[in-house]
């Protein structure tokens, strides 16, 4: 069997790169020779970027930053909307192109470079902000944030493709170890953030946070530059939108249980509308100091670090549908507590629940797709899930901002908590656990071309 690599000399008439043959043995030898190097490199980069993410938390740090510039709750809701939309929408385009691209490195480096450019933009903006009008600062912030979020959407599919080629074994160990080390570095970042917000006034606290995030991101970018991509690729597949939508129609037609899962998972996004408003509500209602931004970020991070292995244990033994059910329950309890509490201390529980929900959704979101038994079309399932969930995840925080602006935060929390409670029941009672039902439906139509 022969695999293909990008030719450095010629192109084809239809615009696709001409490929030259590389033997299977040569490809496997390259992967084996560079396996440990790439394993370590991916581990270091993933862990470092968890540190960066803790300093750029959408639900605490950036919500706080926007809240200092405007009291508009819609604008605060726009932060996670852009984050989710920027992450998911480019994935569809990038994943489509990667079906033909023999090398993922150009997409990998482009996405990584744009991410760092976005972080640099936040740093520069925070430095010049004192001489700008708040309205101009907000416009520039969202422009820079769109670049940063969109770059993440370019990077992620290329990252997944690289890991699939360069690290064919022990991906579970890689994921688990990177989550663990990333969690520890995330705790360090949250602790550092608490120190900065306690000892420096706004906007200097933001400048230092963005500056440290940028330096750490540069180190992780240098690591990405050293990754060694195998000079081999699987046989390319039809990358047309017609092929994609044909797969989608066939999958939805033949896999009723997946349709039900996708429906309730989509409804679960309504519960996410509360997340960007926990911080601003607690800060204003209880007149908390800026240092609580770091403290709540720390609680959010600790929750994810602790819950990740628990969710993994449940998913491995009981299936990842149960992870979604329990994560949704955590979200419901947290939102309802936020709506009724008269104590600032209860918000530690609220942020713990938010972290548990986010970590459960992150861990189970991809793994549950493997459990539906449609292995040949996992990439289509990922794209389908993204195309359904990302528009909803973009609109829900904005809707939450409109509700908060007109009715108040409590109404947002009650809506979110109610939606999460209904989602919990829908997933538990309306969807069959795919690890127990694979083979009972649709297995014969798994290969869809």
Phi, psi and omega per residue, in radians:
X1 nan 2.462 -3.137
X2 -2.066 2.546 3.082
X3 -1.986 2.940 -3.033
X4 -1.994 2.635 2.979
X5 -2.346 2.900 -3.104
X6 -1.259 2.244 3.044
X7 -1.336 2.410 3.132
X8 -1.541 -0.004 -2.973
X9 -2.013 -0.589 -2.930
X10 -2.316 2.795 2.982
X11 -2.145 3.044 3.127
X12 -1.905 2.903 -3.076
X13 -1.132 -0.522 -3.125
X14 -1.537 0.146 3.044
X15 1.603 -0.141 3.119
X16 -1.468 2.661 -3.123
X17 -1.215 2.465 3.034
X18 -1.329 2.471 -3.097
X19 -1.983 2.564 3.085
X20 -2.012 2.602 -2.975
X21 -1.308 2.438 2.996
X22 -2.285 2.315 -3.068
X23 -1.232 2.694 3.099
X24 -1.057 -0.689 -3.127
X25 -1.115 -0.751 3.130
X26 -1.096 -0.702 3.130
X27 -1.111 -0.817 -3.121
X28 -1.140 -0.627 3.097
X29 -1.131 -0.704 3.118
X30 -1.117 -0.785 -3.141
X31 -1.073 -0.798 -3.118
X32 -1.111 -0.741 -3.110
X33 -1.129 -0.636 -3.044
X34 -1.845 0.188 -3.041
X35 -1.053 -0.917 -3.098
X36 -1.130 -0.657 3.128
X37 -1.074 -0.855 -3.117
X38 -1.211 -0.663 3.114
X39 -1.023 -0.856 3.135
X40 -1.127 -0.693 -3.127
X41 -1.123 -0.777 3.115
X42 -1.123 -0.702 3.138
X43 -1.077 -0.798 -3.132
X44 -1.135 -0.800 -3.098
X45 -1.128 -0.765 -3.135
X46 -1.099 -0.721 -3.133
X47 -1.179 -0.766 3.130
X48 -1.073 -0.668 -3.083
X49 -1.275 -0.367 3.002
X50 -1.140 -0.641 3.063
X51 -1.106 -0.785 3.118
X52 -1.071 -0.776 -3.097
X53 -1.105 -0.581 3.132
X54 -1.165 -0.526 3.110
X55 -1.445 -0.193 3.138
X56 -2.151 0.584 -3.082
X57 -1.014 2.199 -3.106
X58 -1.135 -0.677 -2.998
X59 -1.518 -0.166 3.114
X60 -2.217 -1.179 -3.007
X61 -1.099 -0.927 -3.086
X62 -1.279 -0.538 3.032
X63 -1.129 -0.690 3.074
X64 -1.110 -0.758 -3.112
X65 -1.064 -0.841 3.132
X66 -1.160 -0.639 3.134
X67 -1.124 -0.423 3.078
X68 -1.352 -0.339 -3.103
X69 -1.711 -0.410 -3.086
X70 -2.731 2.582 3.057
X71 -1.656 0.196 3.129
X72 -1.282 2.106 3.132
X73 -1.314 -0.397 3.068
X74 -1.165 -0.734 3.132
X75 -1.136 -0.649 3.080
X76 -1.119 -0.703 3.086
X77 -1.191 -0.395 -3.140
X78 -1.227 -0.424 -3.115
X79 -1.083 -0.998 3.100
X80 -1.165 -0.474 3.110
X81 -1.101 -0.804 3.108
X82 -1.158 -0.686 -3.127
X83 -1.046 -0.833 -3.121
X84 -1.214 -0.830 -3.125
X85 -1.100 -0.754 3.121
X86 -1.122 -0.533 -3.131
X87 -1.349 -0.723 -3.009
X88 -1.547 -0.763 -3.021
X89 -1.034 -0.854 3.119
X90 -1.108 -0.375 3.139
X91 -1.066 -0.649 -3.117
X92 -1.092 -0.772 -3.124
X93 -1.228 -0.787 -3.122
X94 -1.128 -0.777 3.140
X95 -1.076 -0.654 3.105
X96 -1.096 -0.776 -3.133
X97 -1.203 -0.586 -3.121
X98 -1.205 -0.286 3.104
X99 -1.142 -0.437 3.104
X100 -1.882 -0.403 -3.051
X101 -1.176 2.163 3.129
X102 -1.333 -0.335 3.139
X103 -2.241 2.290 3.137
X104 -1.632 -0.199 -3.049
X105 -0.985 -0.758 3.127
X106 -1.025 -0.700 3.124
X107 -1.236 -0.661 3.128
X108 -1.053 -0.876 -3.099
X109 -1.245 -0.627 3.119
X110 -1.104 -0.817 3.129
X111 -1.119 -0.767 -3.128
X112 -1.126 -0.732 -3.138
X113 -1.135 -0.736 3.127
X114 -1.159 -0.603 3.054
X115 -1.021 -0.856 -3.127
X116 -1.153 -0.600 3.077
X117 -1.107 -0.683 3.095
X118 -1.115 -0.739 3.121
X119 -1.144 -0.707 3.072
X120 -1.060 -0.678 3.103
X121 -1.072 -0.724 3.086
X122 -1.089 -0.703 3.128
X123 -1.112 -0.853 -3.130
X124 -1.096 -0.738 -3.129
X125 -1.080 -0.749 3.140
X126 -1.148 -0.478 3.135
X127 -1.324 -0.656 -3.092
X128 -1.655 -0.075 -3.078
X129 -0.943 -0.658 -3.114
X130 -1.032 -0.398 -3.118
X131 -1.754 0.065 -3.134
X132 -1.900 2.657 3.014
X133 -1.221 2.557 -3.127
X134 -0.963 -0.634 -3.132
X135 -1.118 -0.727 3.117
X136 -1.163 -0.729 3.122
X137 -1.042 -0.731 3.137
X138 -1.123 -0.759 3.129
X139 -1.066 -0.797 -3.135
X140 -1.167 -0.659 3.123
X141 -1.043 -0.863 -3.094
X142 -1.182 -0.570 3.082
X143 -1.118 -0.801 3.131
X144 -1.159 -0.679 -3.108
X145 -1.187 -0.566 3.060
X146 -1.103 -0.731 3.094
X147 -1.070 -0.820 -3.118
X148 -1.091 -0.824 -3.106
X149 -1.190 -0.732 3.111
X150 -1.110 -0.642 3.107
X151 -1.099 -0.628 3.095
X152 -1.111 -0.615 3.098
X153 -1.225 -0.470 3.046
X154 -1.330 -0.701 -3.023
X155 -1.234 -0.735 -2.957
X156 -1.060 -0.840 3.127
X157 -1.106 -0.654 3.114
X158 -1.155 -0.686 3.087
X159 -1.057 -0.814 3.126
X160 -1.089 -0.688 3.126
X161 -1.165 -0.723 3.126
X162 -1.094 -0.822 -3.133
X163 -1.065 -0.688 3.122
X164 -1.079 -0.619 -3.122
X165 -1.445 -0.759 -2.972
X166 -1.543 -0.388 -3.078
X167 -2.269 1.328 -3.059
X168 -1.273 -0.371 3.127
X169 -2.066 2.808 2.999
X170 1.043 0.606 3.065
X171 -1.132 -0.578 3.115
X172 -1.091 -0.754 3.093
X173 -1.125 -0.701 3.122
X174 -1.065 -0.827 -3.114
X175 -1.125 -0.816 -3.114
X176 -1.111 -0.755 -3.130
X177 -1.189 -0.710 3.139
X178 -1.157 -0.656 3.072
X179 -1.097 -0.729 -3.101
X180 -1.161 -0.922 -3.135
X181 -1.135 -0.679 3.094
X182 -1.089 -0.665 3.104
X183 -1.109 -0.732 3.109
X184 -1.099 -0.763 3.102
X185 -1.190 -0.568 3.065
X186 -1.114 -0.668 3.064
X187 -1.117 -0.700 3.083
X188 -1.075 -0.765 3.127
X189 -1.115 -0.704 3.128
X190 -1.157 -0.693 3.101
X191 -1.138 -0.733 3.096
X192 -1.096 -0.700 3.125
X193 -1.089 -0.742 3.110
X194 -1.040 -0.746 3.113
X195 -1.076 -0.789 -3.108
X196 -1.115 -0.758 -3.098
X197 -1.263 -0.397 3.102
X198 -1.405 -0.624 -2.974
X199 -1.812 -0.164 -3.124
X200 -2.284 2.556 3.121
X201 -1.461 2.779 3.033
X202 -1.246 2.402 0.121
X203 -1.698 0.159 -3.112
X204 -1.113 -0.609 3.116
X205 -1.062 -0.706 3.101
X206 -1.172 -0.678 3.122
X207 -1.034 -0.810 -3.128
X208 -1.152 -0.708 3.137
X209 -1.106 -0.813 3.135
X210 -1.156 -0.651 -3.141
X211 -1.133 -0.783 3.121
X212 -1.149 -0.690 3.098
X213 -1.068 -0.709 -3.128
X214 -1.158 -0.754 3.128
X215 -1.095 -0.760 3.120
X216 -1.130 -0.637 3.137
X217 -1.196 -0.564 3.077
X218 -1.142 -0.697 3.098
X219 -1.087 -0.780 3.141
X220 -1.144 -0.566 3.107
X221 -1.164 -0.671 3.081
X222 -1.078 -0.605 3.091
X223 -1.156 -0.744 3.127
X224 -1.062 -0.667 3.129
X225 -1.052 -0.444 -3.086
X226 -1.609 -0.064 3.081
X227 -1.129 2.544 -3.081
X228 -1.987 1.856 -3.097
X229 -1.401 2.255 3.086
X230 -1.068 2.409 -3.112
X231 -1.436 0.866 -3.112
X232 -2.577 2.793 -3.082
X233 -2.675 2.669 3.044
X234 -1.236 2.901 3.117
X235 -1.066 2.242 -3.111
X236 -1.139 2.670 -3.137
X237 -2.100 2.899 3.137
X238 -1.014 2.116 -3.071
X239 -1.800 0.228 -3.094
X240 -1.321 2.683 3.072
X241 -1.143 -0.543 3.114
X242 -1.061 -0.754 3.114
X243 -1.118 -0.744 -3.136
X244 -1.049 -0.883 -3.100
X245 -1.206 -0.483 3.020
X246 -1.121 -0.733 3.082
X247 -1.084 -0.736 -3.115
X248 -1.063 -0.828 -3.137
X249 -1.043 -0.756 -3.124
X250 -1.159 -0.727 -3.139
X251 -1.106 -0.821 -3.116
X252 -1.168 -0.552 -3.134
X253 -1.224 -0.728 -2.973
X254 -1.694 -0.185 -3.042
X255 -2.152 1.431 -3.090
X256 -1.105 -0.650 -3.129
X257 -1.165 -0.631 3.076
X258 -1.156 -0.668 3.092
X259 -1.028 -0.780 -3.135
X260 -1.132 -0.724 3.100
X261 -1.040 -0.819 -3.085
X262 -1.112 -0.626 3.112
X263 -1.101 -0.886 -3.115
X264 -1.246 -0.561 3.068
X265 -1.147 -0.651 3.090
X266 -1.136 -0.730 3.121
X267 -1.137 -0.532 3.136
X268 -1.084 -0.443 -3.132
X269 -1.128 -0.424 3.104
X270 -1.043 -0.586 3.124
X271 -1.171 -0.302 -3.130
X272 -1.344 -0.168 -3.076
X273 -1.130 -0.381 -3.102
X274 -1.352 -0.457 -2.944
X275 -0.976 -0.823 -3.074
X276 -1.271 -0.124 -3.038
X277 -1.882 -0.106 3.096
X278 -1.020 -0.817 -3.056
X279 -1.146 -0.910 -3.071
X280 -1.111 -0.628 3.108
X281 -1.135 -0.854 -3.118
X282 -1.116 -0.726 -3.112
X283 -1.107 -0.758 -3.085
X284 -1.368 -0.720 -3.069
X285 -1.191 -0.700 -3.057
X286 -1.861 0.096 3.088
X287 0.922 0.929 -3.112
X288 -1.433 2.704 3.110
X289 -1.366 2.891 -3.121
X290 -1.086 -0.436 -3.128
X291 -1.083 -0.404 3.139
X292 -1.197 -0.329 3.026
X293 -1.049 -0.792 3.108
X294 -1.193 -0.677 -3.127
X295 -1.128 -0.803 3.140
X296 -1.161 -0.633 3.054
X297 -1.078 -0.676 3.118
X298 -1.110 -0.785 3.118
X299 -1.088 -0.766 3.117
X300 -1.027 -0.754 -3.111
X301 -1.224 -0.781 3.130
X302 -1.041 -0.729 3.121
X303 -1.007 -0.779 -3.128
X304 -1.179 -0.680 3.123
X305 -1.099 -0.783 -3.096
X306 -1.233 -0.729 -3.030
X307 -1.360 -0.446 -3.107
X308 -0.939 -0.921 3.128
X309 -1.159 -0.537 3.103
X310 -1.163 -0.804 3.091
X311 -1.073 -0.699 3.123
X312 -1.089 -0.711 3.127
X313 -1.121 -0.792 3.135
X314 -1.125 -0.762 -3.124
X315 -1.095 -0.727 -3.132
X316 -1.162 -0.581 -3.030
X317 -1.736 -0.555 -3.060
X318 -2.087 -0.064 -3.123
X319 1.650 2.647 -3.036
X320 -1.420 -0.172 2.981
X321 -1.081 -0.693 3.117
X322 -1.157 -0.528 3.054
X323 -1.114 -0.778 3.109
X324 -1.071 -0.736 -3.129
X325 -1.050 -0.850 -3.096
X326 -1.230 -0.662 3.103
X327 -1.103 -0.701 3.101
X328 -1.123 -0.648 3.108
X329 -1.124 -0.751 3.060
X330 -1.002 -0.763 3.138
X331 -1.097 -0.714 -3.139
X332 -1.111 -0.821 -3.130
X333 -1.086 -0.760 -3.137
X334 -1.080 -0.775 -3.116
X335 -1.153 -0.720 -3.138
X336 -1.188 -0.682 3.064
X337 -1.061 -0.732 3.124
X338 -1.093 -0.561 -3.105
X339 -1.296 -0.570 -2.982
X340 -1.867 -0.288 -2.985
X341 -1.241 2.594 3.022
X342 -2.054 0.290 -3.105
X343 -2.222 2.317 3.113
X344 -1.140 -0.529 -3.102
X345 -1.100 -0.508 -3.129
X346 -1.123 -0.409 -3.120
X347 -1.226 -0.275 2.971
X348 -1.145 -0.687 3.086
X349 -1.191 -0.694 3.133
X350 -1.048 -0.824 -3.125
X351 -1.239 -0.518 3.031
X352 -1.116 -0.786 3.105
X353 -1.090 -0.674 3.105
X354 -1.117 -0.734 3.107
X355 -1.127 -0.703 3.110
X356 -1.107 -0.727 3.128
X357 -1.126 -0.818 -3.100
X358 -1.109 -0.764 -3.125
X359 -1.166 -0.661 3.113
X360 -1.135 -0.752 3.126
X361 -1.141 -0.688 -3.136
X362 -1.147 -0.809 -3.078
X363 -1.219 -0.731 -3.048
X364 -1.464 -0.374 -3.023
X365 -0.987 -0.723 3.125
X366 -1.543 -0.741 -3.038
X367 -1.098 -0.603 -3.108
X368 -1.171 -0.468 3.136
X369 -1.162 -0.571 3.074
X370 -1.187 -0.524 -3.041
X371 -1.306 -0.265 3.137
X372 -1.326 -0.082 3.022
X373 1.306 0.495 3.130
X374 -2.075 0.989 -2.949
X375 -1.003 -0.624 -3.081
X376 -1.192 -0.297 -3.072
X377 -2.146 0.537 3.125
X378 -1.044 -0.710 -3.129
X379 -1.095 -0.643 3.102
X380 -1.209 -0.661 3.084
X381 -1.088 -0.719 3.121
X382 -1.088 -0.828 -3.132
X383 -1.137 -0.689 3.124
X384 -1.123 -0.792 3.113
X385 -1.061 -0.745 3.141
X386 -1.117 -0.731 -3.090
X387 -1.192 -0.490 3.112
X388 -1.476 -0.782 -2.987
X389 -1.442 -0.593 -3.043
X390 -1.136 -0.740 3.093
X391 -1.073 -0.676 3.119
X392 -1.144 -0.771 -3.139
X393 -1.153 -0.430 3.060
X394 -1.323 -0.732 -3.038
X395 -1.368 -0.587 -3.026
X396 -1.062 -0.818 3.118
X397 -1.105 -0.609 3.102
X398 -1.157 -0.744 3.067
X399 -1.045 -0.728 3.094
X400 -1.062 -0.682 3.098
X401 -1.113 -0.699 3.110
X402 -1.132 -0.743 3.108
X403 -1.126 -0.777 3.141
X404 -1.100 -0.652 -3.119
X405 -1.166 -0.648 -3.033
X406 -1.668 -0.566 -3.039
X407 -2.031 -0.637 -3.118
X408 2.217 2.880 -3.095
X409 -1.129 -0.651 -3.076
X410 -1.025 -0.680 3.129
X411 -1.100 -0.688 3.100
X412 -1.061 -0.779 -3.090
X413 -1.192 -0.644 3.109
X414 -1.175 -0.724 3.102
X415 -1.095 -0.810 -3.132
X416 -1.109 -0.799 -3.137
X417 -1.102 -0.706 3.110
X418 -1.131 -0.735 3.129
X419 -1.113 -0.698 3.122
X420 -1.159 -0.677 3.126
X421 -1.127 -0.752 3.110
X422 -1.140 -0.691 3.105
X423 -1.084 -0.696 3.121
X424 -1.030 -0.816 3.125
X425 -1.172 -0.718 -3.125
X426 -1.101 -0.766 3.132
X427 -1.191 -0.682 -3.088
X428 -1.267 -0.662 -3.032
X429 -1.817 -0.442 -3.032
X430 -1.731 -0.232 -3.102
X431 -2.086 2.268 3.069
X432 -1.345 2.432 3.116
X433 -1.082 2.000 -3.034
X434 -1.101 -0.455 3.131
X435 -1.215 -0.314 3.128
X436 -1.734 -0.230 -3.025
X437 -2.063 -0.089 3.130
X438 -1.007 2.292 -3.108
X439 1.815 -0.306 3.137
X440 -1.512 -0.343 3.132
X441 -2.558 2.437 2.893
X442 1.204 0.052 -3.054
X443 -1.085 -0.582 -3.082
X444 -1.260 -0.253 -3.140
X445 -1.858 0.329 -3.092
X446 -1.127 -0.617 3.135
X447 -1.505 1.776 3.136
X448 -2.054 2.194 -3.058
X449 -1.982 nan nan
